[in-house]
Amino acid sequence: MKKILIADVLKACCIENNSILDRKSISILTASTNDEILRIHKEQKADLIVSKIDFPGLNSEELYKVIRTHKDMREVAIIMTCEDTVLNRARCIQCSANVVLPFPPDTAQLHLKIQQLLDIAQRQAYRVTLKVSAESKFKNKPFLYRTDNISSTGVLITAEVREEEMLVKGDILSLSFYLPDGTRISASGTVERVIPQTIAPNVCLYGVKFTDLAQSVKSAISAFVNKELSYKRSLGNY
């Protein structure tokens, strides 16, 4: 479980549906002052702090000096945001920030930096039709779904089906699809999340966690995700 301690003024741009932080493996803690950041981090031992240089309470330079010199608190990554001036950026560096971003930060850039600092597996948008059959449901007849993003740990899929065909949390699935290079992926998974879509009552997003995925399959998915991310970065999209 990764713990991220976020200044409340940054909560809105950090947390959004289906983002890298919208996972069960991530615990989100929030604070409204630097004093709260110190107290919560001392108690919870956050893996990452995301804050702003001008934050109420204890002076930021003093706060992070305490954190960086304390043996039980110093092993934490820090993302600091600030009004983009030379003086403010220098203050962030004085706070031993690993990353400095302008305030308000670009959401995509912020999520990328969080992913890099915590080494979280990045989901990659990849739309393809896949065959899905649910164990002990509908005589195991396969239905066609579409992936919305994928990582080596799971996949988010979209389905437009009749109400009686909708999946529920805990359903065990068999999935089959192809990566762009022709690699066939066959996997089992469990429905971990069901997200109804208000735009259409018969459309649902399902968060599926892979189970017993072979290492060769994990490697193939990770290679695909990394290749796509590298390509997008080269285009300036990340």
Biotite code that builds the C-alpha atoms (Angstrom):
import biotite.structure as struc

atoms = struc.array([
    struc.Atom([0.000, 0.000, 0.000], chain_id="A", res_id=1, res_name="MET", atom_name="CA", element="C"),
    struc.Atom([1.434, 3.351, -1.117], chain_id="A", res_id=2, res_name="LYS", atom_name="CA", element="C"),
    struc.Atom([0.574, 6.376, 1.028], chain_id="A", res_id=3, res_name="LYS", atom_name="CA", element="C"),
    struc.Atom([0.348, 9.809, -0.576], chain_id="A", res_id=4, res_name="ILE", atom_name="CA", element="C"),
    struc.Atom([-0.050, 12.883, 1.630], chain_id="A", res_id=5, res_name="LEU", atom_name="CA", element="C"),
    struc.Atom([-1.614, 15.740, -0.349], chain_id="A", res_id=6, res_name="ILE", atom_name="CA", element="C"),
    struc.Atom([-2.161, 19.396, 0.541], chain_id="A", res_id=7, res_name="ALA", atom_name="CA", element="C"),
    struc.Atom([-5.905, 20.007, 0.330], chain_id="A", res_id=8, res_name="ASP", atom_name="CA", element="C"),
    struc.Atom([-5.433, 22.827, -2.207], chain_id="A", res_id=9, res_name="VAL", atom_name="CA", element="C"),
    struc.Atom([-4.061, 20.201, -4.628], chain_id="A", res_id=10, res_name="LEU", atom_name="CA", element="C"),
    struc.Atom([-6.590, 17.462, -3.973], chain_id="A", res_id=11, res_name="LYS", atom_name="CA", element="C"),
    struc.Atom([-8.823, 18.313, -6.926], chain_id="A", res_id=12, res_name="ALA", atom_name="CA", element="C"),
    struc.Atom([-6.042, 18.062, -9.522], chain_id="A", res_id=13, res_name="CYS", atom_name="CA", element="C"),
    struc.Atom([-4.522, 14.953, -7.906], chain_id="A", res_id=14, res_name="CYS", atom_name="CA", element="C"),
    struc.Atom([-7.605, 12.807, -7.555], chain_id="A", res_id=15, res_name="ILE", atom_name="CA", element="C"),
    struc.Atom([-9.969, 12.046, -10.425], chain_id="A", res_id=16, res_name="GLU", atom_name="CA", element="C"),
    struc.Atom([-11.832, 8.954, -11.602], chain_id="A", res_id=17, res_name="ASN", atom_name="CA", element="C"),
    struc.Atom([-9.725, 6.320, -13.369], chain_id="A", res_id=18, res_name="ASN", atom_name="CA", element="C"),
    struc.Atom([-6.499, 8.217, -12.697], chain_id="A", res_id=19, res_name="SER", atom_name="CA", element="C"),
    struc.Atom([-3.313, 6.615, -11.485], chain_id="A", res_id=20, res_name="ILE", atom_name="CA", element="C"),
    struc.Atom([-4.374, 7.395, -7.897], chain_id="A", res_id=21, res_name="LEU", atom_name="CA", element="C"),
    struc.Atom([-7.786, 5.791, -8.256], chain_id="A", res_id=22, res_name="ASP", atom_name="CA", element="C"),
    struc.Atom([-6.550, 2.394, -7.103], chain_id="A", res_id=23, res_name="ARG", atom_name="CA", element="C"),
    struc.Atom([-6.986, 0.196, -4.071], chain_id="A", res_id=24, res_name="LYS", atom_name="CA", element="C"),
    struc.Atom([-3.209, 0.025, -3.695], chain_id="A", res_id=25, res_name="SER", atom_name="CA", element="C"),
    struc.Atom([-3.075, 3.797, -3.059], chain_id="A", res_id=26, res_name="ILE", atom_name="CA", element="C"),
    struc.Atom([-4.015, 5.418, 0.249], chain_id="A", res_id=27, res_name="SER", atom_name="CA", element="C"),
    struc.Atom([-4.715, 9.161, 0.010], chain_id="A", res_id=28, res_name="ILE", atom_name="CA", element="C"),
    struc.Atom([-4.146, 11.378, 3.063], chain_id="A", res_id=29, res_name="LEU", atom_name="CA", element="C"),
    struc.Atom([-4.894, 15.108, 3.073], chain_id="A", res_id=30, res_name="THR", atom_name="CA", element="C"),
    struc.Atom([-3.764, 18.044, 5.207], chain_id="A", res_id=31, res_name="ALA", atom_name="CA", element="C"),
    struc.Atom([-4.849, 21.667, 5.444], chain_id="A", res_id=32, res_name="SER", atom_name="CA", element="C"),
    struc.Atom([-1.648, 23.057, 7.038], chain_id="A", res_id=33, res_name="THR", atom_name="CA", element="C"),
    struc.Atom([2.049, 22.291, 7.205], chain_id="A", res_id=34, res_name="ASN", atom_name="CA", element="C"),
    struc.Atom([1.586, 21.390, 10.854], chain_id="A", res_id=35, res_name="ASP", atom_name="CA", element="C"),
    struc.Atom([-0.877, 18.684, 9.798], chain_id="A", res_id=36, res_name="GLU", atom_name="CA", element="C"),
    struc.Atom([1.557, 17.440, 7.152], chain_id="A", res_id=37, res_name="ILE", atom_name="CA", element="C"),
    struc.Atom([4.194, 16.989, 9.853], chain_id="A", res_id=38, res_name="LEU", atom_name="CA", element="C"),
    struc.Atom([1.809, 15.267, 12.258], chain_id="A", res_id=39, res_name="ARG", atom_name="CA", element="C"),
    struc.Atom([0.274, 12.929, 9.675], chain_id="A", res_id=40, res_name="ILE", atom_name="CA", element="C"),
    struc.Atom([3.610, 12.010, 8.100], chain_id="A", res_id=41, res_name="HIS", atom_name="CA", element="C"),
    struc.Atom([5.099, 11.304, 11.525], chain_id="A", res_id=42, res_name="LYS", atom_name="CA", element="C"),
    struc.Atom([2.180, 8.978, 12.314], chain_id="A", res_id=43, res_name="GLU", atom_name="CA", element="C"),
    struc.Atom([1.538, 7.407, 8.898], chain_id="A", res_id=44, res_name="GLN", atom_name="CA", element="C"),
    struc.Atom([4.988, 7.475, 7.221], chain_id="A", res_id=45, res_name="LYS", atom_name="CA", element="C"),
    struc.Atom([3.848, 8.674, 3.792], chain_id="A", res_id=46, res_name="ALA", atom_name="CA", element="C"),
    struc.Atom([5.696, 7.492, 0.678], chain_id="A", res_id=47, res_name="ASP", atom_name="CA", element="C"),
    struc.Atom([5.066, 10.795, -1.111], chain_id="A", res_id=48, res_name="LEU", atom_name="CA", element="C"),
    struc.Atom([4.128, 14.328, -0.077], chain_id="A", res_id=49, res_name="ILE", atom_name="CA", element="C"),
    struc.Atom([2.502, 16.656, -2.628], chain_id="A", res_id=50, res_name="VAL", atom_name="CA", element="C"),
    struc.Atom([2.234, 20.238, -1.395], chain_id="A", res_id=51, res_name="SER", atom_name="CA", element="C"),
    struc.Atom([2.678, 23.965, -2.082], chain_id="A", res_id=52, res_name="LYS", atom_name="CA", element="C"),
    struc.Atom([5.542, 26.144, -0.946], chain_id="A", res_id=53, res_name="ILE", atom_name="CA", element="C"),
    struc.Atom([3.234, 28.810, 0.507], chain_id="A", res_id=54, res_name="ASP", atom_name="CA", element="C"),
    struc.Atom([1.047, 26.646, 2.711], chain_id="A", res_id=55, res_name="PHE", atom_name="CA", element="C"),
    struc.Atom([-0.512, 27.730, 6.029], chain_id="A", res_id=56, res_name="PRO", atom_name="CA", element="C"),
    struc.Atom([1.128, 26.925, 9.353], chain_id="A", res_id=57, res_name="GLY", atom_name="CA", element="C"),
    struc.Atom([4.752, 26.070, 9.910], chain_id="A", res_id=58, res_name="LEU", atom_name="CA", element="C"),
    struc.Atom([7.210, 27.643, 7.443], chain_id="A", res_id=59, res_name="ASN", atom_name="CA", element="C"),
    struc.Atom([7.810, 25.167, 4.594], chain_id="A", res_id=60, res_name="SER", atom_name="CA", element="C"),
    struc.Atom([11.602, 25.402, 4.767], chain_id="A", res_id=61, res_name="GLU", atom_name="CA", element="C"),
    struc.Atom([11.477, 24.562, 8.469], chain_id="A", res_id=62, res_name="GLU", atom_name="CA", element="C"),
    struc.Atom([8.989, 21.738, 7.943], chain_id="A", res_id=63, res_name="LEU", atom_name="CA", element="C"),
    struc.Atom([11.027, 19.908, 5.334], chain_id="A", res_id=64, res_name="TYR", atom_name="CA", element="C"),
    struc.Atom([14.279, 20.464, 7.206], chain_id="A", res_id=65, res_name="LYS", atom_name="CA", element="C"),
    struc.Atom([12.695, 18.576, 10.119], chain_id="A", res_id=66, res_name="VAL", atom_name="CA", element="C"),
    struc.Atom([11.447, 15.824, 7.795], chain_id="A", res_id=67, res_name="ILE", atom_name="CA", element="C"),
    struc.Atom([14.720, 15.395, 5.905], chain_id="A", res_id=68, res_name="ARG", atom_name="CA", element="C"),
    struc.Atom([16.821, 15.247, 9.088], chain_id="A", res_id=69, res_name="THR", atom_name="CA", element="C"),
    struc.Atom([14.566, 12.862, 11.024], chain_id="A", res_id=70, res_name="HIS", atom_name="CA", element="C"),
    struc.Atom([15.627, 9.231, 10.662], chain_id="A", res_id=71, res_name="LYS", atom_name="CA", element="C"),
    struc.Atom([12.039, 7.934, 10.660], chain_id="A", res_id=72, res_name="ASP", atom_name="CA", element="C"),
    struc.Atom([10.603, 10.518, 8.256], chain_id="A", res_id=73, res_name="MET", atom_name="CA", element="C"),
    struc.Atom([13.313, 11.415, 5.746], chain_id="A", res_id=74, res_name="ARG", atom_name="CA", element="C"),
    struc.Atom([12.716, 8.528, 3.321], chain_id="A", res_id=75, res_name="GLU", atom_name="CA", element="C"),
    struc.Atom([9.857, 10.256, 1.545], chain_id="A", res_id=76, res_name="VAL", atom_name="CA", element="C"),
    struc.Atom([9.530, 11.666, -1.970], chain_id="A", res_id=77, res_name="ALA", atom_name="CA", element="C"),
    struc.Atom([8.371, 15.275, -2.241], chain_id="A", res_id=78, res_name="ILE", atom_name="CA", element="C"),
    struc.Atom([6.576, 17.093, -5.048], chain_id="A", res_id=79, res_name="ILE", atom_name="CA", element="C"),
    struc.Atom([6.426, 20.820, -4.399], chain_id="A", res_id=80, res_name="MET", atom_name="CA", element="C"),
    struc.Atom([4.335, 23.334, -6.336], chain_id="A", res_id=81, res_name="THR", atom_name="CA", element="C"),
    struc.Atom([4.766, 27.102, -6.373], chain_id="A", res_id=82, res_name="CYS", atom_name="CA", element="C"),
    struc.Atom([4.044, 30.306, -8.210], chain_id="A", res_id=83, res_name="GLU", atom_name="CA", element="C"),
    struc.Atom([6.587, 30.022, -11.010], chain_id="A", res_id=84, res_name="ASP", atom_name="CA", element="C"),
    struc.Atom([9.287, 32.519, -10.031], chain_id="A", res_id=85, res_name="THR", atom_name="CA", element="C"),
    struc.Atom([13.016, 32.059, -9.554], chain_id="A", res_id=86, res_name="VAL", atom_name="CA", element="C"),
    struc.Atom([12.715, 32.805, -5.839], chain_id="A", res_id=87, res_name="LEU", atom_name="CA", element="C"),
    struc.Atom([9.900, 30.296, -5.276], chain_id="A", res_id=88, res_name="ASN", atom_name="CA", element="C"),
    struc.Atom([11.651, 27.550, -7.210], chain_id="A", res_id=89, res_name="ARG", atom_name="CA", element="C"),
    struc.Atom([14.785, 28.157, -5.138], chain_id="A", res_id=90, res_name="ALA", atom_name="CA", element="C"),
    struc.Atom([12.702, 27.828, -1.971], chain_id="A", res_id=91, res_name="ARG", atom_name="CA", element="C"),
    struc.Atom([11.303, 24.501, -3.219], chain_id="A", res_id=92, res_name="CYS", atom_name="CA", element="C"),
    struc.Atom([14.815, 23.225, -3.889], chain_id="A", res_id=93, res_name="ILE", atom_name="CA", element="C"),
    struc.Atom([15.802, 24.325, -0.376], chain_id="A", res_id=94, res_name="GLN", atom_name="CA", element="C"),
    struc.Atom([12.953, 22.097, 0.864], chain_id="A", res_id=95, res_name="CYS", atom_name="CA", element="C"),
    struc.Atom([14.718, 19.141, -0.816], chain_id="A", res_id=96, res_name="SER", atom_name="CA", element="C"),
    struc.Atom([11.843, 18.619, -3.246], chain_id="A", res_id=97, res_name="ALA", atom_name="CA", element="C"),
    struc.Atom([12.366, 15.793, -5.731], chain_id="A", res_id=98, res_name="ASN", atom_name="CA", element="C"),
    struc.Atom([10.117, 17.545, -8.254], chain_id="A", res_id=99, res_name="VAL", atom_name="CA", element="C"),
    struc.Atom([9.110, 21.205, -8.562], chain_id="A", res_id=100, res_name="VAL", atom_name="CA", element="C"),
    struc.Atom([6.005, 22.116, -10.590], chain_id="A", res_id=101, res_name="LEU", atom_name="CA", element="C"),
    struc.Atom([4.222, 25.417, -11.214], chain_id="A", res_id=102, res_name="PRO", atom_name="CA", element="C"),
    struc.Atom([0.989, 26.042, -9.322], chain_id="A", res_id=103, res_name="PHE", atom_name="CA", element="C"),
    struc.Atom([-1.590, 25.008, -10.310], chain_id="A", res_id=104, res_name="PRO", atom_name="CA", element="C"),
    struc.Atom([0.127, 21.970, -11.832], chain_id="A", res_id=105, res_name="PRO", atom_name="CA", element="C"),
    struc.Atom([-0.857, 20.336, -15.099], chain_id="A", res_id=106, res_name="ASP", atom_name="CA", element="C"),
    struc.Atom([-2.799, 17.227, -14.027], chain_id="A", res_id=107, res_name="THR", atom_name="CA", element="C"),
    struc.Atom([-1.246, 14.867, -16.584], chain_id="A", res_id=108, res_name="ALA", atom_name="CA", element="C"),
    struc.Atom([2.279, 16.019, -15.718], chain_id="A", res_id=109, res_name="GLN", atom_name="CA", element="C"),
    struc.Atom([1.573, 15.735, -11.998], chain_id="A", res_id=110, res_name="LEU", atom_name="CA", element="C"),
    struc.Atom([0.251, 12.179, -12.344], chain_id="A", res_id=111, res_name="HIS", atom_name="CA", element="C"),
    struc.Atom([3.271, 11.207, -14.437], chain_id="A", res_id=112, res_name="LEU", atom_name="CA", element="C"),
    struc.Atom([5.663, 12.526, -11.772], chain_id="A", res_id=113, res_name="LYS", atom_name="CA", element="C"),
    struc.Atom([3.745, 10.680, -9.050], chain_id="A", res_id=114, res_name="ILE", atom_name="CA", element="C"),
    struc.Atom([3.945, 7.481, -11.085], chain_id="A", res_id=115, res_name="GLN", atom_name="CA", element="C"),
    struc.Atom([7.688, 7.924, -11.629], chain_id="A", res_id=116, res_name="GLN", atom_name="CA", element="C"),
    struc.Atom([8.477, 8.668, -7.970], chain_id="A", res_id=117, res_name="LEU", atom_name="CA", element="C"),
    struc.Atom([6.413, 5.766, -6.638], chain_id="A", res_id=118, res_name="LEU", atom_name="CA", element="C"),
    struc.Atom([7.135, 3.410, -9.533], chain_id="A", res_id=119, res_name="ASP", atom_name="CA", element="C"),
    struc.Atom([3.430, 2.699, -10.032], chain_id="A", res_id=120, res_name="ILE", atom_name="CA", element="C"),
    struc.Atom([2.549, 0.624, -13.059], chain_id="A", res_id=121, res_name="ALA", atom_name="CA", element="C"),
    struc.Atom([1.101, 3.056, -15.599], chain_id="A", res_id=122, res_name="GLN", atom_name="CA", element="C"),
    struc.Atom([-2.171, 2.117, -17.261], chain_id="A", res_id=123, res_name="ARG", atom_name="CA", element="C"),
    struc.Atom([-2.167, 2.656, -20.998], chain_id="A", res_id=124, res_name="GLN", atom_name="CA", element="C"),
    struc.Atom([-5.205, 3.604, -23.047], chain_id="A", res_id=125, res_name="ALA", atom_name="CA", element="C"),
    struc.Atom([-5.665, 0.879, -25.636], chain_id="A", res_id=126, res_name="TYR", atom_name="CA", element="C"),
    struc.Atom([-9.023, 0.309, -27.287], chain_id="A", res_id=127, res_name="ARG", atom_name="CA", element="C"),
    struc.Atom([-9.627, -3.148, -28.679], chain_id="A", res_id=128, res_name="VAL", atom_name="CA", element="C"),
    struc.Atom([-12.448, -5.634, -28.724], chain_id="A", res_id=129, res_name="THR", atom_name="CA", element="C"),
    struc.Atom([-11.910, -8.554, -26.395], chain_id="A", res_id=130, res_name="LEU", atom_name="CA", element="C"),
    struc.Atom([-13.822, -11.707, -25.626], chain_id="A", res_id=131, res_name="LYS", atom_name="CA", element="C"),
    struc.Atom([-14.944, -12.046, -22.036], chain_id="A", res_id=132, res_name="VAL", atom_name="CA", element="C"),
    struc.Atom([-16.778, -14.948, -20.457], chain_id="A", res_id=133, res_name="SER", atom_name="CA", element="C"),
    struc.Atom([-18.009, -14.954, -16.872], chain_id="A", res_id=134, res_name="ALA", atom_name="CA", element="C"),
    struc.Atom([-17.651, -18.155, -14.880], chain_id="A", res_id=135, res_name="GLU", atom_name="CA", element="C"),
    struc.Atom([-20.998, -19.810, -14.111], chain_id="A", res_id=136, res_name="SER", atom_name="CA", element="C"),
    struc.Atom([-22.936, -17.033, -15.893], chain_id="A", res_id=137, res_name="LYS", atom_name="CA", element="C"),
    struc.Atom([-24.742, -17.100, -19.226], chain_id="A", res_id=138, res_name="PHE", atom_name="CA", element="C"),
    struc.Atom([-23.466, -20.646, -19.884], chain_id="A", res_id=139, res_name="LYS", atom_name="CA", element="C"),
    struc.Atom([-19.957, -19.129, -20.180], chain_id="A", res_id=140, res_name="ASN", atom_name="CA", element="C"),
    struc.Atom([-21.004, -17.552, -23.480], chain_id="A", res_id=141, res_name="LYS", atom_name="CA", element="C"),
    struc.Atom([-18.372, -14.944, -24.423], chain_id="A", res_id=142, res_name="PRO", atom_name="CA", element="C"),
    struc.Atom([-19.385, -11.296, -24.712], chain_id="A", res_id=143, res_name="PHE", atom_name="CA", element="C"),
    struc.Atom([-17.526, -8.598, -26.635], chain_id="A", res_id=144, res_name="LEU", atom_name="CA", element="C"),
    struc.Atom([-16.098, -5.732, -24.559], chain_id="A", res_id=145, res_name="TYR", atom_name="CA", element="C"),
    struc.Atom([-13.643, -2.890, -25.171], chain_id="A", res_id=146, res_name="ARG", atom_name="CA", element="C"),
    struc.Atom([-10.560, -2.049, -23.138], chain_id="A", res_id=147, res_name="THR", atom_name="CA", element="C"),
    struc.Atom([-10.165, 1.524, -21.918], chain_id="A", res_id=148, res_name="ASP", atom_name="CA", element="C"),
    struc.Atom([-6.758, 1.109, -20.304], chain_id="A", res_id=149, res_name="ASN", atom_name="CA", element="C"),
    struc.Atom([-4.458, -1.697, -19.362], chain_id="A", res_id=150, res_name="ILE", atom_name="CA", element="C"),
    struc.Atom([-1.479, -2.478, -17.161], chain_id="A", res_id=151, res_name="SER", atom_name="CA", element="C"),
    struc.Atom([0.320, -5.648, -16.163], chain_id="A", res_id=152, res_name="SER", atom_name="CA", element="C"),
    struc.Atom([-1.950, -5.890, -13.105], chain_id="A", res_id=153, res_name="THR", atom_name="CA", element="C"),
    struc.Atom([-5.363, -5.340, -14.650], chain_id="A", res_id=154, res_name="GLY", atom_name="CA", element="C"),
    struc.Atom([-7.603, -3.796, -17.246], chain_id="A", res_id=155, res_name="VAL", atom_name="CA", element="C"),
    struc.Atom([-10.506, -1.358, -17.383], chain_id="A", res_id=156, res_name="LEU", atom_name="CA", element="C"),
    struc.Atom([-13.183, -2.527, -19.789], chain_id="A", res_id=157, res_name="ILE", atom_name="CA", element="C"),
    struc.Atom([-16.368, -0.955, -21.158], chain_id="A", res_id=158, res_name="THR", atom_name="CA", element="C"),
    struc.Atom([-19.514, -2.879, -21.970], chain_id="A", res_id=159, res_name="ALA", atom_name="CA", element="C"),
    struc.Atom([-22.898, -1.961, -23.384], chain_id="A", res_id=160, res_name="GLU", atom_name="CA", element="C"),
    struc.Atom([-25.166, -4.854, -22.462], chain_id="A", res_id=161, res_name="VAL", atom_name="CA", element="C"),
    struc.Atom([-28.641, -5.638, -21.238], chain_id="A", res_id=162, res_name="ARG", atom_name="CA", element="C"),
    struc.Atom([-29.254, -5.283, -17.495], chain_id="A", res_id=163, res_name="GLU", atom_name="CA", element="C"),
    struc.Atom([-29.425, -9.046, -16.981], chain_id="A", res_id=164, res_name="GLU", atom_name="CA", element="C"),
    struc.Atom([-26.011, -9.415, -18.626], chain_id="A", res_id=165, res_name="GLU", atom_name="CA", element="C"),
    struc.Atom([-24.177, -6.886, -16.451], chain_id="A", res_id=166, res_name="MET", atom_name="CA", element="C"),
    struc.Atom([-21.250, -8.125, -14.395], chain_id="A", res_id=167, res_name="LEU", atom_name="CA", element="C"),
    struc.Atom([-21.022, -7.677, -10.646], chain_id="A", res_id=168, res_name="VAL", atom_name="CA", element="C"),
    struc.Atom([-18.118, -7.263, -8.248], chain_id="A", res_id=169, res_name="LYS", atom_name="CA", element="C"),
    struc.Atom([-16.481, -10.620, -7.587], chain_id="A", res_id=170, res_name="GLY", atom_name="CA", element="C"),
    struc.Atom([-17.314, -12.171, -10.954], chain_id="A", res_id=171, res_name="ASP", atom_name="CA", element="C"),
    struc.Atom([-14.502, -14.368, -12.276], chain_id="A", res_id=172, res_name="ILE", atom_name="CA", element="C"),
    struc.Atom([-13.702, -13.738, -15.926], chain_id="A", res_id=173, res_name="LEU", atom_name="CA", element="C"),
    struc.Atom([-11.780, -15.300, -18.766], chain_id="A", res_id=174, res_name="SER", atom_name="CA", element="C"),
    struc.Atom([-10.368, -12.710, -21.174], chain_id="A", res_id=175, res_name="LEU", atom_name="CA", element="C"),
    struc.Atom([-8.831, -12.996, -24.612], chain_id="A", res_id=176, res_name="SER", atom_name="CA", element="C"),
    struc.Atom([-7.443, -10.212, -26.821], chain_id="A", res_id=177, res_name="PHE", atom_name="CA", element="C"),
    struc.Atom([-4.495, -9.246, -29.016], chain_id="A", res_id=178, res_name="TYR", atom_name="CA", element="C"),
    struc.Atom([-1.828, -6.581, -28.560], chain_id="A", res_id=179, res_name="LEU", atom_name="CA", element="C"),
    struc.Atom([-0.927, -4.500, -31.652], chain_id="A", res_id=180, res_name="PRO", atom_name="CA", element="C"),
    struc.Atom([2.171, -6.617, -32.313], chain_id="A", res_id=181, res_name="ASP", atom_name="CA", element="C"),
    struc.Atom([0.004, -9.718, -32.648], chain_id="A", res_id=182, res_name="GLY", atom_name="CA", element="C"),
    struc.Atom([0.697, -11.124, -29.193], chain_id="A", res_id=183, res_name="THR", atom_name="CA", element="C"),
    struc.Atom([-2.368, -12.978, -27.973], chain_id="A", res_id=184, res_name="ARG", atom_name="CA", element="C"),
    struc.Atom([-3.258, -12.382, -24.344], chain_id="A", res_id=185, res_name="ILE", atom_name="CA", element="C"),
    struc.Atom([-5.321, -14.981, -22.499], chain_id="A", res_id=186, res_name="SER", atom_name="CA", element="C"),
    struc.Atom([-5.905, -14.276, -18.839], chain_id="A", res_id=187, res_name="ALA", atom_name="CA", element="C"),
    struc.Atom([-8.209, -14.773, -15.896], chain_id="A", res_id=188, res_name="SER", atom_name="CA", element="C"),
    struc.Atom([-9.423, -11.879, -13.793], chain_id="A", res_id=189, res_name="GLY", atom_name="CA", element="C"),
    struc.Atom([-11.777, -10.800, -11.039], chain_id="A", res_id=190, res_name="THR", atom_name="CA", element="C"),
    struc.Atom([-14.146, -7.842, -11.244], chain_id="A", res_id=191, res_name="VAL", atom_name="CA", element="C"),
    struc.Atom([-12.939, -5.412, -8.553], chain_id="A", res_id=192, res_name="GLU", atom_name="CA", element="C"),
    struc.Atom([-14.988, -2.333, -9.450], chain_id="A", res_id=193, res_name="ARG", atom_name="CA", element="C"),
    struc.Atom([-18.271, -1.639, -11.233], chain_id="A", res_id=194, res_name="VAL", atom_name="CA", element="C"),
    struc.Atom([-18.707, 1.950, -12.445], chain_id="A", res_id=195, res_name="ILE", atom_name="CA", element="C"),
    struc.Atom([-22.124, 2.734, -13.985], chain_id="A", res_id=196, res_name="PRO", atom_name="CA", element="C"),
    struc.Atom([-22.126, 5.504, -16.587], chain_id="A", res_id=197, res_name="GLN", atom_name="CA", element="C"),
    struc.Atom([-24.813, 8.157, -16.227], chain_id="A", res_id=198, res_name="THR", atom_name="CA", element="C"),
    struc.Atom([-24.739, 8.978, -19.934], chain_id="A", res_id=199, res_name="ILE", atom_name="CA", element="C"),
    struc.Atom([-26.213, 5.552, -20.728], chain_id="A", res_id=200, res_name="ALA", atom_name="CA", element="C"),
    struc.Atom([-27.814, 3.283, -18.132], chain_id="A", res_id=201, res_name="PRO", atom_name="CA", element="C"),
    struc.Atom([-26.802, 0.101, -19.961], chain_id="A", res_id=202, res_name="ASN", atom_name="CA", element="C"),
    struc.Atom([-23.105, 1.073, -20.199], chain_id="A", res_id=203, res_name="VAL", atom_name="CA", element="C"),
    struc.Atom([-20.693, 0.129, -17.411], chain_id="A", res_id=204, res_name="CYS", atom_name="CA", element="C"),
    struc.Atom([-16.969, 0.327, -16.756], chain_id="A", res_id=205, res_name="LEU", atom_name="CA", element="C"),
    struc.Atom([-15.467, -2.677, -15.023], chain_id="A", res_id=206, res_name="TYR", atom_name="CA", element="C"),
    struc.Atom([-12.127, -2.681, -13.252], chain_id="A", res_id=207, res_name="GLY", atom_name="CA", element="C"),
    struc.Atom([-10.697, -6.180, -13.623], chain_id="A", res_id=208, res_name="VAL", atom_name="CA", element="C"),
    struc.Atom([-7.669, -7.435, -11.703], chain_id="A", res_id=209, res_name="LYS", atom_name="CA", element="C"),
    struc.Atom([-5.634, -10.127, -13.431], chain_id="A", res_id=210, res_name="PHE", atom_name="CA", element="C"),
    struc.Atom([-5.116, -13.355, -11.478], chain_id="A", res_id=211, res_name="THR", atom_name="CA", element="C"),
    struc.Atom([-2.319, -15.892, -12.018], chain_id="A", res_id=212, res_name="ASP", atom_name="CA", element="C"),
    struc.Atom([-0.945, -13.978, -14.999], chain_id="A", res_id=213, res_name="LEU", atom_name="CA", element="C"),
    struc.Atom([2.100, -15.688, -16.477], chain_id="A", res_id=214, res_name="ALA", atom_name="CA", element="C"),
    struc.Atom([5.333, -13.698, -16.244], chain_id="A", res_id=215, res_name="GLN", atom_name="CA", element="C"),
    struc.Atom([5.741, -13.804, -20.028], chain_id="A", res_id=216, res_name="SER", atom_name="CA", element="C"),
    struc.Atom([2.297, -12.207, -20.422], chain_id="A", res_id=217, res_name="VAL", atom_name="CA", element="C"),
    struc.Atom([3.101, -9.537, -17.801], chain_id="A", res_id=218, res_name="LYS", atom_name="CA", element="C"),
    struc.Atom([6.311, -8.758, -19.665], chain_id="A", res_id=219, res_name="SER", atom_name="CA", element="C"),
    struc.Atom([4.489, -8.493, -22.992], chain_id="A", res_id=220, res_name="ALA", atom_name="CA", element="C"),
    struc.Atom([1.911, -6.052, -21.566], chain_id="A", res_id=221, res_name="ILE", atom_name="CA", element="C"),
    struc.Atom([4.565, -3.985, -19.757], chain_id="A", res_id=222, res_name="SER", atom_name="CA", element="C"),
    struc.Atom([6.652, -3.774, -22.943], chain_id="A", res_id=223, res_name="ALA", atom_name="CA", element="C"),
    struc.Atom([3.612, -2.568, -24.875], chain_id="A", res_id=224, res_name="PHE", atom_name="CA", element="C"),
    struc.Atom([2.722, 0.054, -22.240], chain_id="A", res_id=225, res_name="VAL", atom_name="CA", element="C"),
    struc.Atom([6.304, 1.350, -22.011], chain_id="A", res_id=226, res_name="ASN", atom_name="CA", element="C"),
    struc.Atom([6.605, 1.544, -25.796], chain_id="A", res_id=227, res_name="LYS", atom_name="CA", element="C"),
    struc.Atom([3.371, 3.512, -26.100], chain_id="A", res_id=228, res_name="GLU", atom_name="CA", element="C"),
    struc.Atom([4.351, 5.885, -23.287], chain_id="A", res_id=229, res_name="LEU", atom_name="CA", element="C"),
    struc.Atom([7.755, 6.529, -24.851], chain_id="A", res_id=230, res_name="SER", atom_name="CA", element="C"),
    struc.Atom([6.078, 7.300, -28.150], chain_id="A", res_id=231, res_name="TYR", atom_name="CA", element="C"),
    struc.Atom([3.601, 9.707, -26.542], chain_id="A", res_id=232, res_name="LYS", atom_name="CA", element="C"),
    struc.Atom([6.383, 11.480, -24.639], chain_id="A", res_id=233, res_name="ARG", atom_name="CA", element="C"),
    struc.Atom([8.272, 11.935, -27.923], chain_id="A", res_id=234, res_name="SER", atom_name="CA", element="C"),
    struc.Atom([5.195, 13.707, -29.263], chain_id="A", res_id=235, res_name="LEU", atom_name="CA", element="C"),
    struc.Atom([5.001, 15.908, -26.195], chain_id="A", res_id=236, res_name="GLY", atom_name="CA", element="C"),
    struc.Atom([1.796, 14.324, -24.863], chain_id="A", res_id=237, res_name="ASN", atom_name="CA", element="C"),
    struc.Atom([3.382, 13.371, -21.515], chain_id="A", res_id=238, res_name="TYR", atom_name="CA", element="C"),
])
